[in-house]
Every structure is written in structure tokens, then in C-alpha cells.
Amino acid sequence: MKTILLAVSGSIAFYKAYELISLCKKEGYRVKVLLSNGALKFCTKLSFEALVDEILYEENESWQNQNNHIAFSKDCDAIIFAPASINSINKLANGIADNLFIQTLITVQKHKPFLIAPAANTNMYLHFSTQKSLQILKENDYIIIDPVVKNLACKDYGLGALAEVNTIFYALKRALFKDDFFINKQIVISGGGTKEKIDDVRCISNFSSGKMAKAIADALYFLGARVVFLSSIEFDVAYEIEKFNSSAQLKEKLQNYKHFDVLIMSAAVSDFVPKMYSGKIKKSDYLDGFDLKLYLNEDILKNLDFKGKKIGFKMEFDEQNALSNAKKSLVEKRLDMVCLNVLNENMTFGDDENCISFITKDKIYQSEKMSKEKLAFVLASYMKDLW
């Protein structure tokens, strides 16, 4: 079980710390909280004591237990300083340990991931002293999560608002899961179903939820890769995401990333595209019914001129022939891996769990049924064998 130290300094954005605690707890992490004197002007100790495993502030400092600036961070796997006030940032960067809060942060062991998310007025954040302090911290391997442009508590509109909680949490997981193998790897992932126009108001599509693709993109981002996610579904993510609708749009976007190290084609691309009608087909013109003509769609994955490793997904209903069909795709589409899932009464579109056969030219890895988030890490582990 990972232990996270959340350091909260004096900022009107203090309430976002509660959201961070909630996300960490849902992930199964232990959470320890360090409160500055400034933070306690905005919140109460009790509100944090009710949520976390351990807490440290000036009044409960003790040398008879772990509640002191030397011991409190020793068992932590990562530190999040959020919200980080300008005063505390400048003190930390320059070693001004004149209070328990900064003393504790300075004693954190060098090898541990240390994330800092500033929250401040625009002028305070952009002041030369603050920018110099942030640069010093970056040069010493602190991870700075840049603030965003918003309406600030001071009524100004500008740069300085605390980054979104999900952005901070994604950065934490990326710091915890970082794998040297995936650092500097560039990976493009497609997900969701395509929409092929019948006319300007109608389309044919499928029931793909995009959940598996999103889980894969998350996992590879956490492991340290540069991830570009091409998705037909709207998702809130911390990495690069581009929206597509039709298979033609997906193909066009994929052309921009054919130099990447890996393509994971999880999108459910329509096998057929309809004849396109301009405007809106009127019901009154087809009172006896309407025949929709479908044409075989291009196999994007097969024909794409991609330089790196190619991983495809295949969905089957026919359990008896599923494996042979997947092996055939592996050869015909010149893939490095096929991820096969067979739908039945136990596994359907949109489920949060899945069971996948990971097929390469030399091996077949059969997974247990598990969450798509766990399956994404299983896929990542098998990807290492492709090099």
C-alpha cells in the first residue's frame, strides 16, 4: 500500500485538498496530511483528522512519536504540496526552515517524488522571485504542476489558479508508476466507435464505450510514455487527446503520428460505410421504405504506413473460431500483437471488466477476467516483449 504525504499551505484553494484525499483513498493509498499555520486560517484540524490516517501541525508536534519534522515523511512514497502558497514555495526553494511545515518538507528524502501545485494571484505567481524559486525546484527534480487561467479568488482573471484535481492526481500516479522502459516512448492510441454519415443528420455507429482505450492510455501515461489519445468519446484526461467522428477523420489524424513508437488501435472502426446523401432524407419521399446501400470500408490498420509497433484489437462472438481469426489478422495486417476479446452473456459492450487474449507470433497470453484498468497494465507488461 502506497503512503502519500499531502502538504497543505495557506490558500483559498485549500478545499481542493479534500478532493485529493478522496481520490487517494479510492485508490487504496494511506494519506498523511501536513498543515501549515496559514492553512489553519482557512480550515480546521478536525476536518482533516476525520479523513486521513495521520496528521501533523504545530500544536501536535512531538518527539515521543512520529509527529515531528524528521520522522513524519520517512514512510511516505510520494509528496504532494497542494495548494502551494508563494510564501512556502520561496521558503522551500531557499531553505528558509523557520516553521514546522517547511522543516518537514526539507527533510523529505531526495529520491522520493515531490509534486508542487502552486495557487496564487497572477502577479504573485509571475513575480521574478517566485519564478526563480520554481526554477530552482525544477532543477532539483521537484515536479511542478503549473497553475491554470481562471477567475481568481481576488476577482482578477488570470494565471494562478490551482491545477485541476484530476491533473494533480494523474501527475501523482505518473510519478509513482514511472517505468524507465516507457520513458520517451511515443504511443498513439485510438478508442471509441466511428460514426459514418448517412445524411447530414443521421449516421451508423456501434456500441463501443471507449473504456478499454481510455484505460490503456491512462496506464501508459502513468508509466511515463508520451501518449496521444484519438477518441470519439469525450474524456477528461491529463495527456493529449484529439476527437474524431468518422473513420476518414481517424485515418487523417493517424497520419500525423506514423513516426511514433507504438500504435494501439482499439477504436471500433465501422466495417461498412453508407452511401452519403446531402441534406436530410425526407420521410415523405420514401413512404414505402428506404434501402440503405453500404460499401465495404477501408481497413485503416492494415493499410496505414506506420513505422513502429502495431497492436490491434479484435472482437469476436464466435468462440470456436475466434483464436484462428485473430491469428489471421496478426499476419494479414502485419501486427506485432492482437488483443482478442470474445463477447458473450458474461462480457458485453460497456462492461467495466474484460478478459483478453494477448496474441503475438510466438506466444498467447490469456488474462483472467479483471477490470479494464488492470488489464491495461497487463498489456503494458506484454508490450515490453515486442522489442
C-alpha positions as CSV (number, residue, x, y, z in Angstrom):
1,M,0.0,0.0,0.0
2,K,1.4,3.4,-1.0
3,T,1.5,6.2,1.5
4,I,1.1,9.8,0.3
5,L,2.0,12.9,2.2
6,L,-0.3,15.8,1.3
7,A,1.1,19.2,2.4
8,V,-1.5,22.0,2.6
9,S,-0.4,25.6,2.9
10,G,-2.4,28.8,3.3
11,S,-4.6,29.3,0.2
12,I,-8.2,29.8,-0.6
13,A,-7.9,26.7,-2.7
14,F,-7.4,24.6,0.5
15,Y,-10.7,22.8,-0.1
16,K,-9.3,21.0,-3.1
17,A,-7.1,19.1,-0.7
18,Y,-10.2,17.2,0.4
19,E,-10.8,16.1,-3.2
20,L,-7.2,14.9,-3.5
21,I,-7.6,12.9,-0.3
22,S,-10.8,11.3,-1.6
23,L,-9.1,10.3,-4.9
24,C,-6.1,8.8,-3.0
25,K,-8.4,6.9,-0.6
26,K,-10.3,5.4,-3.5
27,E,-7.1,4.2,-5.0
28,G,-6.3,2.5,-1.7
29,Y,-3.5,4.8,-0.6
30,R,-2.7,5.8,3.0
31,V,-2.8,9.5,3.4
32,K,-0.9,11.7,5.8
33,V,-1.5,15.4,6.0
34,L,0.9,18.2,6.9
35,L,-0.9,21.6,7.7
36,S,0.8,24.9,7.7
37,N,-0.2,27.7,10.1
38,G,-1.5,29.6,7.1
39,A,-3.8,26.6,6.1
40,L,-5.3,26.6,9.6
41,K,-6.6,30.1,9.0
42,F,-8.9,28.6,6.3
43,C,-9.8,25.2,7.7
44,T,-9.9,23.2,10.9
45,K,-7.7,20.4,12.0
46,L,-10.8,18.2,12.7
47,S,-11.9,18.3,9.1
48,F,-8.7,16.6,8.1
49,E,-8.4,14.3,11.1
50,A,-11.7,12.7,10.1
51,L,-10.4,11.9,6.6
52,V,-6.7,10.9,6.9
53,D,-4.5,8.3,8.6
54,E,-2.1,10.7,10.2
55,I,-1.8,14.5,10.6
56,L,0.9,16.9,11.7
57,Y,0.7,20.6,12.6
58,E,2.5,22.9,15.0
59,E,0.3,22.1,18.1
60,N,0.7,18.3,17.9
61,E,4.4,18.2,17.2
62,S,6.1,15.6,19.5
63,W,9.4,13.8,19.9
64,Q,7.7,10.9,21.7
65,N,6.2,9.6,18.4
66,Q,6.3,10.1,14.6
67,N,4.8,13.6,14.9
68,N,7.9,15.6,14.2
69,H,9.6,17.1,11.2
70,I,12.2,14.4,10.9
71,A,10.1,11.3,11.1
72,F,6.8,12.3,9.6
73,S,7.8,11.9,5.9
74,K,10.0,8.8,6.3
75,D,7.4,6.2,5.4
76,C,5.9,8.2,2.5
77,D,6.2,7.1,-1.1
78,A,5.4,10.5,-2.6
79,I,4.7,14.0,-1.5
80,I,2.0,16.4,-2.9
81,F,2.4,20.0,-1.9
82,A,-1.0,21.4,-2.9
83,P,-2.1,24.1,-2.8
84,A,1.3,25.6,-2.5
85,S,1.4,29.2,-1.5
86,I,4.0,31.7,-2.8
87,N,5.5,32.2,0.6
88,S,6.1,28.5,1.2
89,I,7.4,27.9,-2.3
90,N,10.0,30.6,-1.9
91,K,11.0,29.4,1.6
92,L,11.3,25.8,0.4
93,A,13.5,26.7,-2.6
94,N,15.8,28.8,-0.5
95,G,16.0,26.6,2.6
96,I,14.3,29.0,5.0
97,A,13.1,26.5,7.5
98,D,11.6,28.8,10.1
99,N,8.5,26.7,10.8
100,L,7.5,23.1,11.3
101,F,5.8,23.0,7.8
102,I,8.9,23.9,5.8
103,Q,11.2,21.9,8.2
104,T,9.2,18.8,7.4
105,L,9.3,19.3,3.7
106,I,13.0,19.9,3.7
107,T,13.7,16.6,5.4
108,V,11.9,14.6,2.6
109,Q,14.4,12.1,1.1
110,K,15.8,13.2,-2.2
111,H,14.7,10.1,-4.2
112,K,11.0,10.4,-3.4
113,P,8.6,12.0,-6.0
114,F,7.8,15.5,-4.8
115,L,5.0,17.3,-6.6
116,I,4.2,21.0,-6.1
117,A,1.0,22.7,-7.4
118,P,1.1,26.5,-6.9
119,A,-2.0,28.6,-6.2
120,A,-1.7,32.3,-6.2
121,N,-2.6,35.7,-7.6
122,T,-1.2,36.2,-11.1
123,N,1.3,38.9,-10.2
124,M,2.5,36.9,-7.2
125,Y,2.9,33.8,-9.3
126,L,4.7,35.7,-12.1
127,H,7.0,37.7,-9.8
128,F,10.6,37.1,-10.5
129,S,11.3,35.7,-7.1
130,T,8.6,33.1,-7.4
131,Q,9.7,32.1,-10.9
132,K,13.3,31.9,-9.8
133,S,12.3,29.7,-6.9
134,L,10.2,27.4,-9.1
135,Q,13.2,27.1,-11.5
136,I,15.5,26.1,-8.6
137,L,13.0,23.4,-7.5
138,K,12.7,22.1,-11.1
139,E,16.4,21.9,-11.4
140,N,16.4,19.7,-8.2
141,D,13.9,17.3,-9.6
142,Y,10.7,18.6,-8.0
143,I,7.7,18.2,-10.2
144,I,5.9,21.5,-10.8
145,I,2.2,21.2,-11.8
146,D,1.5,24.5,-13.5
147,P,-1.4,26.6,-12.4
148,V,-4.2,27.4,-14.8
149,V,-6.0,30.6,-16.0
150,K,-9.3,31.2,-14.3
151,N,-11.3,33.7,-12.3
152,L,-9.2,34.0,-9.1
153,A,-10.4,34.5,-5.5
154,C,-9.1,38.1,-5.7
155,K,-11.6,38.8,-8.5
156,D,-8.9,39.0,-11.1
157,Y,-8.9,36.8,-14.2
158,G,-5.5,35.3,-15.0
159,L,-2.9,32.7,-14.4
160,G,-2.5,31.3,-10.9
161,A,-5.5,29.1,-10.1
162,L,-4.6,25.6,-8.7
163,A,-4.5,23.0,-11.4
164,E,-7.5,20.7,-11.7
165,V,-7.5,18.0,-9.0
166,N,-7.5,15.2,-11.7
167,T,-4.5,16.7,-13.3
168,I,-2.6,16.7,-9.9
169,F,-3.7,13.1,-9.2
170,Y,-2.7,11.9,-12.7
171,A,0.7,13.5,-12.1
172,L,1.0,11.7,-8.8
173,K,0.3,8.3,-10.4
174,R,2.7,9.1,-13.2
175,A,5.4,9.8,-10.6
176,L,4.6,6.6,-8.7
177,F,4.3,4.2,-11.6
178,K,7.1,5.6,-13.8
179,D,8.9,2.8,-15.7
180,D,12.2,3.5,-17.4
181,F,11.2,1.3,-20.3
182,F,8.3,3.6,-21.3
183,I,10.0,7.0,-20.7
184,N,10.4,8.8,-24.1
185,K,8.3,6.2,-25.8
186,Q,5.7,7.9,-28.1
187,I,2.4,6.0,-28.2
188,V,-0.8,6.8,-30.1
189,I,-4.0,5.0,-29.0
190,S,-7.4,5.1,-30.8
191,G,-10.7,4.4,-29.0
192,G,-14.4,4.6,-29.3
193,G,-16.7,3.8,-32.2
194,T,-16.8,5.6,-35.5
195,K,-19.8,7.5,-36.9
196,E,-20.4,7.2,-40.6
197,K,-22.8,9.7,-42.1
198,I,-26.0,8.6,-43.9
199,D,-27.0,12.2,-44.4
200,D,-26.2,15.5,-42.6
201,V,-28.3,14.5,-39.5
202,R,-28.0,10.7,-39.4
203,C,-25.2,8.1,-39.0
204,I,-24.5,4.5,-38.4
205,S,-22.2,3.6,-35.5
206,N,-21.6,0.9,-32.9
207,F,-21.8,0.4,-29.1
208,S,-18.1,0.9,-28.3
209,S,-17.7,2.7,-25.0
210,G,-14.0,3.6,-25.4
211,K,-13.4,2.5,-21.8
212,M,-10.6,0.0,-22.7
213,A,-8.8,2.5,-24.8
214,K,-9.0,5.1,-22.1
215,A,-7.7,2.6,-19.5
216,I,-4.7,1.8,-21.8
217,A,-4.0,5.5,-22.4
218,D,-4.1,6.1,-18.7
219,A,-1.8,3.2,-17.9
220,L,0.8,4.1,-20.5
221,Y,0.8,7.8,-19.3
222,F,1.3,6.7,-15.7
223,L,4.2,4.5,-16.8
224,G,5.9,7.5,-18.4
225,A,5.1,7.4,-22.1
226,R,4.1,10.4,-24.2
227,V,0.5,9.5,-25.0
228,V,-1.7,10.8,-27.8
229,F,-5.3,9.6,-27.4
230,L,-7.5,9.7,-30.5
231,S,-11.1,9.2,-29.2
232,S,-14.6,9.5,-30.5
233,I,-15.8,9.7,-26.8
234,E,-15.3,12.8,-24.6
235,F,-12.9,12.1,-21.7
236,D,-11.2,14.3,-19.2
237,V,-7.5,13.4,-19.3
238,A,-4.2,14.9,-18.4
239,Y,-2.5,13.9,-21.7
240,E,-3.0,14.9,-25.3
241,I,-6.4,13.9,-26.7
242,E,-8.0,14.6,-30.1
243,K,-11.6,14.0,-31.1
244,F,-12.7,12.2,-34.3
245,N,-16.0,11.1,-35.6
246,S,-15.7,9.1,-38.8
247,S,-13.2,6.5,-39.9
248,A,-11.9,9.0,-42.5
249,Q,-11.2,11.5,-39.8
250,L,-9.4,8.9,-37.7
251,K,-7.3,7.9,-40.7
252,E,-6.4,11.5,-41.3
253,K,-5.3,12.0,-37.7
254,L,-3.3,8.8,-37.6
255,Q,-1.2,10.1,-40.5
256,N,0.2,12.7,-38.1
257,Y,1.7,10.1,-35.8
258,K,3.0,7.4,-38.1
259,H,6.5,8.1,-36.8
260,F,5.5,7.1,-33.2
261,D,7.0,4.1,-31.5
262,V,3.6,2.3,-31.0
263,L,0.1,2.4,-32.4
264,I,-2.6,0.7,-30.3
265,M,-5.7,0.5,-32.5
266,S,-8.6,0.0,-30.0
267,A,-11.1,2.0,-31.9
268,A,-14.2,0.2,-33.2
269,V,-13.9,1.2,-36.9
270,S,-17.1,0.6,-39.0
271,D,-16.6,-2.3,-41.4
272,F,-19.1,-0.7,-43.8
273,V,-19.9,2.9,-44.7
274,P,-23.2,4.1,-46.2
275,K,-23.9,6.0,-49.4
276,M,-23.9,9.6,-48.3
277,Y,-26.9,11.8,-49.0
278,S,-26.7,15.6,-48.7
279,G,-29.1,17.5,-46.5
280,K,-31.8,15.5,-44.7
281,I,-33.5,12.5,-46.2
282,K,-37.2,13.2,-46.0
283,K,-39.6,10.6,-44.7
284,S,-42.3,11.8,-47.2
285,D,-40.1,10.8,-50.1
286,Y,-39.8,7.2,-49.0
287,L,-43.2,6.2,-47.7
288,D,-42.6,2.6,-48.9
289,G,-39.3,2.3,-47.0
290,F,-35.7,3.3,-47.7
291,D,-32.9,1.0,-48.9
292,L,-29.6,1.9,-47.3
293,K,-26.6,0.9,-49.5
294,L,-23.5,0.0,-47.6
295,Y,-19.9,-0.2,-49.0
296,L,-17.0,-2.1,-47.6
297,N,-14.8,0.3,-45.6
298,E,-11.1,0.6,-45.9
299,D,-9.0,-1.4,-43.3
300,I,-7.2,1.5,-41.8
301,L,-4.9,-0.6,-39.6
302,K,-3.9,-2.9,-42.4
303,N,-3.1,-0.1,-44.9
304,L,-1.6,2.5,-42.5
305,D,2.1,3.2,-43.2
306,F,3.1,3.1,-39.6
307,K,6.8,2.9,-38.7
308,G,6.6,1.5,-35.2
309,K,5.0,-1.4,-33.4
310,K,1.3,-2.1,-34.3
311,I,-1.2,-3.5,-31.8
312,G,-4.7,-4.3,-32.9
313,F,-7.9,-5.2,-31.1
314,K,-10.3,-7.8,-32.3
315,M,-13.8,-8.5,-31.1
316,E,-15.5,-11.9,-31.8
317,F,-18.8,-13.6,-30.9
318,D,-17.8,-16.9,-32.4
319,E,-15.8,-18.6,-29.6
320,Q,-14.9,-21.6,-31.7
321,N,-13.1,-19.6,-34.4
322,A,-12.1,-16.5,-32.5
323,L,-8.5,-17.5,-32.0
324,S,-7.9,-18.6,-35.6
325,N,-9.5,-15.4,-36.8
326,A,-7.2,-13.3,-34.5
327,K,-4.1,-15.1,-35.7
328,K,-5.1,-14.5,-39.3
329,S,-5.4,-10.7,-38.5
330,L,-2.0,-10.8,-37.0
331,V,-0.5,-11.9,-40.3
332,E,-2.7,-10.1,-42.8
333,K,-2.4,-6.7,-41.0
334,R,1.3,-7.2,-40.2
335,L,0.7,-6.6,-36.5
336,D,3.0,-7.2,-33.6
337,M,0.2,-8.1,-31.2
338,V,-3.6,-8.8,-31.4
339,C,-5.8,-8.3,-28.3
340,L,-8.7,-10.6,-28.6
341,N,-11.9,-10.4,-26.6
342,V,-14.9,-12.6,-27.1
343,L,-18.3,-11.2,-26.3
344,N,-20.9,-13.4,-24.6
345,E,-23.5,-13.3,-21.9
346,N,-20.8,-12.6,-19.3
347,M,-19.0,-9.9,-21.2
348,T,-20.8,-7.2,-23.2
349,F,-20.1,-3.7,-24.7
350,G,-19.6,-1.1,-22.0
351,D,-18.6,-3.5,-19.2
352,D,-16.0,-2.3,-16.7
353,E,-14.3,-5.7,-16.7
354,N,-12.9,-7.8,-19.6
355,C,-10.9,-10.9,-20.5
356,I,-8.3,-10.6,-23.2
357,S,-6.1,-13.0,-25.1
358,F,-2.8,-11.2,-26.0
359,I,-1.5,-12.9,-29.2
360,T,1.9,-12.4,-30.8
361,K,3.6,-14.5,-33.4
362,D,5.4,-16.6,-30.7
363,K,3.0,-16.6,-27.7
364,I,-0.5,-16.3,-26.4
365,Y,-1.1,-14.8,-23.0
366,Q,-4.6,-15.4,-21.6
367,S,-5.8,-13.0,-18.9
368,E,-8.2,-13.6,-16.1
369,K,-11.4,-11.5,-16.1
370,M,-10.5,-8.3,-14.4
371,S,-11.0,-4.5,-14.5
372,K,-10.1,-2.8,-17.7
373,E,-7.7,-0.6,-15.6
374,K,-5.7,-3.7,-14.5
375,L,-5.9,-5.2,-18.0
376,A,-4.2,-2.1,-19.4
377,F,-1.2,-2.7,-17.1
378,V,-1.1,-6.3,-18.2
379,L,-1.0,-5.2,-21.8
380,A,1.8,-2.8,-21.0
381,S,3.9,-5.6,-19.4
382,Y,3.5,-7.7,-22.5
383,M,4.4,-4.8,-24.8
384,K,7.9,-5.0,-23.4
385,D,8.4,-8.3,-25.2
386,L,7.8,-6.8,-28.6
387,W,11.3,-5.2,-28.7
